Amino acid sequence: MRSKLVSLLPHSLLARTTLGVAGLSLLFLTVIGASLDFLVLDKVQGEVSQETQRVATNWLGTFQPGDMPKAVTKTRIDLLQLVDAHGHVVAASAAAAGRPPLGTVQPPLDDRIKDGTACSTLGCVMFTVIRVPPLETREIWRGEPHYVYAGMVQPSILSGDRLELFTVGGVLLATAFIAWGNWWLGRRALRPVAAIRATMAEITVSDLSLRVPEPSGSTEYALLARTANRTLARLEEAVKQQRRFASTTSHELRTPLTGLRTRLEEAVLYPRDVDPRAVIRDALSATHRLETIVDDLLVLARLRAGRPAEHEPIDLGALVTEEVKAQADGVPVHVHAGPGVIVRGNRIQLIRVFGNLLANARRHADTRVEVTAERAGGQAVVTVTDDGDGIAPQDRERVFERFVRLDDGRRREPGGSGLGLAISRDIAHGHNGTLVVEDSPRGARFVLRLPLTETTGGSPPPGELSPGVRDVAGGAARPLGGP
């Protein structure tokens, strides 16, 4: 039953709102109209009753023995009658002459004043009847009861259903006006929403440059429009990045695939001139590069998808030391790890960051790489510095873009994927941290900053290096910054 009722309602929010306002207004105005009707009737009847009592009392005060009272009135109470106990009109005003008694009510002695309304072919009359006091009755009529009637024709507002019809008409007219006002104001208020909807309907994936109109001020519609435009801007940028990523990825994958296809075609077309072992070796090399690129792309996709990773308290000093030991070959690495550098993070992801940074530093270093892990400004700060040629200031942000490899990097490692630093920065952002390239007297200096996690213990965890310097891979111990 409820579902059927809901299905009968209009689908437009404006129509539903107008219908609801009209219904509530009709109910509210009906109650008010009925109350006003009651008040008007009560007020009119009370005024007529007071006036008829006053006129009847005044006329009764003029009665004298042996003298027939004259019924003269100068107010709207123009119907005056003196009626005996048998219902005969003894005296009457000019307006009441020739009329039957205004009423048949004959009040008793203990309740001498009565109000009433009597209707006949001549119309309805509102009257007050007063029983003549016993003293005047004995002196003038020898004890025969007489009654004084004072009345007037019922006002038109009380006759028939005029007041009710007028009230119903007023209620319906007011309800219609309120409904129309709500509809007009609603359409005017929802005009920005219609403009936003129309613009949003024109936006397609192929063209995300359109923006919805922004109303002035700080209304809900203005905030909605600004939020929608910010969302569209982010969506447009994301689509642009996705397109650039797809274009760059296809280019990066095409190179090893083209080389692999060429070598295989040579082996098929010229079997006597091609060494099969060399072809297989080249094919394995190209396959390895493809596998590296695909693996890095999958990692990058998972990071960009924002999938939550399990976090735990990690000692960065110990983690950096372990990673340096794992890469024991190559240029010597000198580590300086301070105590209590504890963060919450994913161990596997942070190992990948340090591994990428160390591999990058060793690839470009001439003689040494320096690594520090310390607390600074309420953050955990890890720096990886090499003594190579460094990175030009204009390229310090480009190196974090996907598939961007500087000329020196291509020369030193032709088979790299160009995704390591992009993955590292995404991991840093996923840990609410940053990864940037900062100034260095010589070489490149990568700085990773992560939020610290406070620990209760004062001593370094087991395995952490105490403050100082240790030559972890390839060389004897020497102070940090030494030759």
N, C-alpha and C positions, 0 to 999 in steps of 0.2 A: 504494500500500500504506500509506504514511504517513497520507494523508488519510483512508483507511478506519479506521485505528487511532484517529486523532484524533476521528472522528465517533462512535466507540464510547465515548469518555470522557464522564462526566457533565458537564453544562453548569454546574452550581453550583461556584463557587470553593471553597466549604467542602467539598463532596464530593470534588473533585479533590485538595484538600490532605489530607483524611483518607485517601483511597486511597493517595496517595503516601507519607504517614507510615506507614500500615499495611504497605505493601510494603517500605519500608526497614527498618521494625522487624522484620518477618518474616525478612528476609535477615540482619540483624545478630544477632537472637536465635538463628537457626538455627546460625550460626557459633559463637556462644557455647555453645549447647547441645551441639553436637558436641564442642567442646573440653572441656566439663565431663564429658561421657560418657567421653572418653578418659582424663581425669585420674582420674575415679572408678575406672574399671576398672584403670588402672595402679596406683593406690594400694591397692586391695583385693587385687589379685594380689601386689603387693610385700609387704604385711603378712602374707598367708597363707604366702607362700614363706619369709619370715624365720622365722615361727613354726614351720612344719613342719620347717625345717632345724634349728632349735634343739631341738625335741622329738626328732627322729631322732638328732641328735648326742648328746644326753643319754642316750637309751636305749642307743645304741651304746657309750657309756662304761661301762655296767654289765655288759657281757659278760665272763664268766669261764670259763676252761677247765673242762669237766666239769659246768658248771652251766647249766641252761636259763634264759635270761633271761626275766624276768617283764615283760610289757607292761602297765604301769600309767600312766595319764595323768590329770591333773586339769585340763587345759585343754580348749578347744574342739577341739583336735587329738586326737580320740578314736580315730582309726583307725591302729593300729600293726600292722605285719606284718614278719616275718623270712622271706624267701623264698630258697630255694636256687637253684642254677644250672638246675635242671630245672623251675622254676616251681611248686614245692610250698611251701605255707605251713608253715613250721616252728613259728612261734610267732605269736600274735596277741593283741591286746587284746580286751576283752569286746565292744566295739562292732564289731570286725572279725572276730570268730570266725564261722566258717562261710561267710565270703565268699571268693570267688576272689581271687587276687592283685590288689592295687589297680591295677597296671599291668604292662605287659610290657617296660618299659624296663629294660635292664641296662647301666649305665654302664661304660666301660672303666677300666683302672687310671689312665690319664693324665687322666681327667676323671670323678672319682668321684661327683660330685653333679649330679643332673638334676631339673628341675621338669617337671611335666606335668599334664594333665587327662584323665581317662578316664571315658567314659559307658557305662552298661549299663542293664539293666532295673531295677536298683536305684537309678538316678540317676547324676548326674555327681559325680566326686570330684576335688578338687584335691590333689595330693600332691607330696612330695619323696622321691626315692630316692637312697640313699647306698650305695656299694659298701663292704663291710667291708674294712678295710685288710689287706694281705698278712700282717702279723704275726699278727693275730687269726685270720685264715683258716687259717694253718699250725698255730697252737697249738690251735684248737678243732675245726676241720673238716678238718685234714690237707690244706690247700691247695685245698679245693673252694670256689669263690666263693659268697658269700652277699650278700644285699641287704636293706637296711632301708628299709621304706616307712612314711612318716608322712603322714597326710592328713586331710581333713575333707570332708564333703558341701559341694558348691559353694554359696556364699551365694545366697539368693533374688534378690538384686539383680543377680547375674550369670547367673542361670539364665533361659533363654528370652529374650524381648524386653522384659522388664519395664522395664529402664532406658531403652531407646529409646522405648517407648511413653510412659513417664512424662515423658521429655524433650520429646517431640513435643506431648503435652498441655500441658505447662507453656509451651512456646513459643507455641502457639496461644492459650492463655488470656492470656498477657502481651500478645500482639499485639492481641487483641480489647480488652483493657483500655486499651492505649495509643490504639487507634483511637477508642474511646468517649470517652476523656479529651480527645483532640484535637477530636472533634466537639462535645463539651460546652463546652470552652473557646472553640472557634471561634465557636459560636453566641452565647455570652455576649459575646465580643469584638466580633462583628459586629452585635450588637443595636443600637448607635447608628446603624450604616449603614442597617439596616432602617428605623429611625425616620426618618432623613433621607430615604430613598427614598420612604417613605409620604407624608411631608409634601410633598416635591417633586412627587409625582404629583397632589396636590390643588391645586397652584398653577396658576392659569390667567392668561392675559393680562388678563382682566377683573378679577381680584383678585390683586394681587401683594403684599398686606399680610402674608401668612403667612410665618413664619420657621421654619427647622428647629430642633429641640431641640439645645442646645449642652451636651455633657458637660463636667463639671468637669475641671480640670487642664490639662495641656499636651500631651496625647497627640495622635497623628496624627488621630484622629477628632475631637477637640475643635478642632484647627486647621482641619480640613476643614469642620466645621460653621460656624465663625466666618467662614471665607472665603466659604462659600456664602451666609451671611446678609449679608455685606458686598456680595457680588455681587447678591443679590436687592434690597438697598436701592438700589444704584446703578441696577439695572434698573427698579425702581419709579419712581425719580426721573426716569429717562430717558423712561419711558412717560408720566409726568405732564407732563414738558416737551413731549413730542411732541404730546400731546393739547391742551395749552394753545397750542402753536405752530399746530396744525391749526385750532383754533377761532379764534385771532387772525388767522391768515392768511386764512381764509375770510371773516372780517369785513372785513379790510382790502381784500380783492379785491372783495367785494360792493359796497362804496361806489362805486368808479369804474365798475364794471359797471352798477350801478343808474342812475347818472347818465347813462352812455352810452346805455343802453336807453331811458331817459326821453326824452332829446333826439331819438333816432331815431324813437321812437313819435310824438312831437310833429310831426316832419317828415312822417311818413306820414299822420297823422290830419288835420293842419292845414297842408297844403302852401302855402296862400295866405297864412297868417299867420306863417310861419316863414321866416327868412332862411337859405337853404341854405348860404351861406358861414359863417355863425355856427355852424350845426349841424356842419359839417365841421370847423371850428376847435375846437369843444368836443370833438368826437369824437377828433380828433388829440391834444388835451391829455389826455383820459382814457386813450387808448391809450398815450401816452408814460408816464403814471404807472403803468399796468399793466406796461408793459415794464420800467420801473425796478424795480418790486417783484419781478417774476419774475427779473430779472437778479441782484438782490441775494439773493434766495432761493437761486438756484443757487450763487452764491459761498459763501453761508453753509453750504449743504449739503455742498459740497466741503470746506470747512474743518472742519466737524464730522465728516466721514467720515475725517479724518486721512490723506488722501492725501499722500504725501511730495512736497514741492516742491524744485526745484533751488536750492541755496544757494551763495552766493559771497561773498567779502569785499566789504563795502560801506562807503564813507565816509559816515556819516550827515550830517556837516556839509555835504558837497557835495550829497547827495541832498535835504536840506531846502532848501538854497539854490535848487536847480534847480526844486523843486516850488513854491516861493514865486514865482519868476520866471514859472512857467507860469500862475499865477493873479495876473496883474498888476493886474487891475481890482478895485476895491472899497476897503475900509478898508486903510490902510497897514500893512505888516507889517515889523517890525524884527527882524533875525536876528543872533544872537550864536553863532558856531560855533567851538568850540575845536579844537585840532589832535589828530590821532590817534584820533578817535572811530570806530573800525573794528569792525564786527560781521560775522558771517556770517548771511546771510539771503537771502530771495527779493526781488529788486529790485521786481518788479511789485506784490507784496503790500505791501511797506513804502511804496511810493509811494501805494498806496490808503489806508493808514493816515494818512499825512501829509495827503493830500488831504482825507480826511474831517474830520480835526481842524482843518485850516485853514478849510475851508468852514464848519464849525460855529462856529469862533471868529469869523470875519468876519460870520456871520449874527447873532451876538449882541453884537458889539462896538459901542461908541459912537464911538470915535475911533481906536483903534489895537489892534494885535495884536503880542505879543512872543513870539518863538520862540528857544529856546536849545538847543544840542547840545553836551554836554560829558561828560567822564569824572568819575565820582564813586563812590567806594566799590567800585572794580573793576567798574563797570557803565557802559554808555552810557546817558545820561539826556537825553531830549528833552522839553522843556516847551513847551506852547502856551497862552498866557495872553491873555485878552481883558479889556477894561475895561467889560464890560456889567454886567448885574444879578447875574450869578453863578448858582450852583445851590445850593439849600437842602441842608443836610447829609442830611436824610432821603431826598433824591432822587438822591444821588450814585451809588448802585448801581443804582437803577431805570433811569437813562438808558442803561445798557448792555444792558438787556433788549430783546428783539425787539419791534418795533412800539410801543415806549414813546416817546411824544413829549410833552414838557411843554407847558403852555398857551402859553408864550412862543414855543416852537418852532413850534407849529401856526399861531400868528398871523403869524410872520415868514416861514414857508415852508409854505403849506397843502399843497403837492403832494409833500412829502417822503415817503419810504418808512418811516422810523423804524428802518432796519436798519444805518445807517452805523456807529454806535458799537458795536453788537453784532459786526459784522464786524471792526472794528478790534481789539476785545479778543480775539476768536478768533485773529486773525493774530498778536497779541502773544504769546498763550499758545502758538501753534504755533512761535514763535521762542524759547521758554523764557523769556519776559519777562512783564511786567505792564503794564497800562494802568489808571490810577486817576484820580480827581478829588481834588486836595488843596486845602488851605486857601490862600486868596489874599486880600491886602488889599482887592482889588476885582476883580469879575468871576469867571470860571471859569478854573481852572488844571488842564489835563490833563497828566499826567506819564507818559511811556513809558520803561520801563527794559528794556534788553536786555543779554545777556552780551557783554562785550568780547572781541575777538580781538586778541591781541598781534601787533604788526608789528615787523619788524627795522629799518625805516628810522626816522630821527629827525625828518625834515622832513615837513611836511604834504604829502599827495598833490596833484597839480596840480588846480586848480579849487577847493580848499578855502579857506574864508575864514580869514584869520589872526585871532587874538584881537582883538576889537573890535566895533564896531557898524556896520551898514550898513542904510540905509533902502532896501529892495529894491523896494517897490511903493508909489507914490503919496506922495511927500514928499521933503524934503531930509534929509541925514544929520544925526543927532542922537544923543546918548548914550543908552545903555540905561537905561530907567526915567525918562527925562526927561519933561517935559510934552508 
